[in-house]
Structure formats: structure tokens, C-alpha cells
Amino acid sequence: MSEVRILDLADAPEEGQSKQVRFDHPVTEIIYTLGVYFAKGRYLAIIDLCKKCESTLTRGKLNGMYVLCAREQHAWHIKTGLFKFDRTQSIPTYRVTVKDGGLYIEI
């Protein structure tokens, strides 16, 4: 695993907002697209893809700790990655740390 800087703190979303972040992993060179959210005073990151309809999550609506995908409003918990109506389905999430003026994840 590597610690990766995903955003400058100046570019981070405000409370109740999201931002799509796309980056190449520095070691594996895999391209990631994440949704970064600021909810309840915490930064959270989740893969920006609804597993049910393959829509983006960052263009959807944030409702508390759930994001509703842009196409069909499937609800995903932004901290755990669990689908609200079938907890056997999930999307990868990443813990976000704030340091040195930026947001970092272990990936």
C-alpha cells in the first residue's frame, strides 16, 4: 500500500459537498476515480461508481452519510461503502487523512 495525496486542502469539498478525483497510482499505475466528500466534519473517499447502474456518485445527491447515484438514486454509505438496501453489496472506501496542506489516502 502507498500513501497518495489526492487533493490540496484548498481544493477540498465543503461540508455536504463532493468532488471527483482521478489519479494514477504511483506504484501500480492503475487509474482510480474517487468521490471525496466532506460530511459531518470528516473527509471520506469512495470509488465513484454505482455498482447497480454504473453511474457516477459525485454527480448524485448527498443525504446525510448516504450518496444517491446520479442515474437511479441507489443509496451508498460513504463511510462503509455498503448499499443501503442490500448490505451484502459494497463499494471500496478509503480513510482520508489531512496533513501537510492536503488530503491523503492509503491505497
WOMO-V32164 format. One line per field, one symbol per residue. ss: DSSP state (H for helix, E for strand, L for the rest). phi: phi as a letter, one per 40 degrees, with the letter a starting at -180 (. if undefined). burial: # if it has 9 or more other C-alpha atoms within 8 Angstrom, else .. Layout:
ss=???
phi=???
burial=???
This chain:
ss=LLEEEEEEHHHLLLLLEEEEEEEELLLLLLEEEEEEEEELLEEEEEELLLLLLLLLLLLLEEELLEEELLLLLLEEELLLLEELLEEEEELLEEEEEEELLEEEEEL
phi=.bcbcbacdcccccdgbbacbbacccbcgccbbbbbbbbfgbcbbadcacccbgccccccbcbgcbbccccbfccbccccgccdbaccbabdbbcbbbafgabbbca
burial=...######..##.#######...#......########...########....####.###..######...######.####.....##.##.#.#...#####.
